[in-house]
Amino acid sequence: MAKTKKPTTVQTPAPLTGADFYFAKYAATHQQPTNKLIHFICIPLLILSFMGLLWVIPFPYIKFLGAYNADFNWSSFFIAACIYFYLKLSPISSYFMLLILFLFSYAITLAAQGEKTGGPSLAMLSAIVFFISVILLYVSYKKEGKKLSVEYRYKNILIAPLYMLHLVLSKLSIKH
């Protein structure tokens, strides 16, 4: 009697979805250690300075907001859009990002108060930090030598901070 062989099944991993898909794509294009270091420094500075630039754009008076009109600016909408995007990708990480963006907002309000007491202009300070960050990120991309598609290049602007947070949370054994 001949023995029949059981067919062997090879389990293929499930395709990555959501945040894991974007994190894998981001990690694949950011392997060089200097590039990683520059990203860890410049991505938060880029987001902070971008929020600062949005903060100084005059926000129109909206009557129904009443006394709360002073609490809104264009940066508020940026925060809302980011958190909505992050919430769809990873609810746990979005809560941490919300906290970080609020801390950035607090830093911006301190800089705006400093400007009123004779400190540097928030717009100028934000613009300088923004352009230095962009230049350093461009140099680090050139050093990495990998090209991103146009679609992922723009998504990486939002994925990068979440990916950096993901790495920190992973070190702390917090799942996203």
ABEGO torsion letter per residue (X at the ends): XBBBBBBBBBBBBBBBBEAAAAAAAAAAABABAAAAAAAAAAAAAAAAAAAAAAAABBBBBBAAAEAAAAABBAAAAAAAAAAAAAAAABAAAAAAAAAAAAAAAAAAAAAAAAAAAGBBBAAAAAAAAAAAAAAAAAAAAAAAGBBBBAAAAAAAAAAAAAAAAAAAAAAAGBBX
